[in-house]
């Protein structure tokens, strides 16, 4: 369980600067990405079991891959 929290924190730290950099070019896209990111974080905070955590981490990875 602790490994999942570490993984989520690492992904969060990787995604935030990427979204910020996108904002220098396209503010509308930045807002959309931050909205999606915040939805994922909310899902993580409301998680109920390990399967939920895995799904959320996969969503974070997809978001990072889509925008890098």
GIMOMO-V671351 format. One record per residue. N is the residue number from 1. RES is the residue in three letters. SS is DSSP state (h for helix, s for strand, l for the rest). PSI is psi in whole degrees, 0 to 359 (* if undefined). Layout:
BEGIN
N&RES&SS&PSI  N&RES&SS&PSI
END
This chain:
BEGIN
1&UNK&l&319  2&UNK&h&322  3&UNK&h&323  4&UNK&h&321  5&UNK&h&321  6&UNK&h&317  7&UNK&h&317  8&UNK&h&320  9&UNK&h&318  10&UNK&h&315  11&UNK&h&320  12&UNK&h&315  13&UNK&h&331  14&UNK&h&326  15&UNK&h&318  16&UNK&h&312  17&UNK&h&327  18&UNK&h&315  19&UNK&h&321  20&UNK&h&320  21&UNK&h&322  22&UNK&h&325  23&UNK&h&335  24&UNK&l&338  25&UNK&l&318  26&UNK&l&101  27&UNK&h&326  28&UNK&h&316  29&UNK&h&321  30&UNK&h&315  31&UNK&h&318  32&UNK&h&317  33&UNK&h&319  34&UNK&h&324  35&UNK&h&313  36&UNK&h&316  37&UNK&h&315  38&UNK&h&326  39&UNK&h&318  40&UNK&h&317  41&UNK&h&319  42&UNK&h&319  43&UNK&h&319  44&UNK&h&317  45&UNK&h&337  46&UNK&l&12  47&UNK&l&152  48&UNK&l&334  49&UNK&l&180  50&UNK&h&324  51&UNK&h&320  52&UNK&h&317  53&UNK&h&317  54&UNK&h&317  55&UNK&h&318  56&UNK&h&317  57&UNK&h&322  58&UNK&h&320  59&UNK&h&320  60&UNK&h&319  61&UNK&h&317  62&UNK&h&317  63&UNK&h&317  64&UNK&h&314  65&UNK&h&321  66&UNK&h&332  67&UNK&l&20  68&UNK&l&*
END
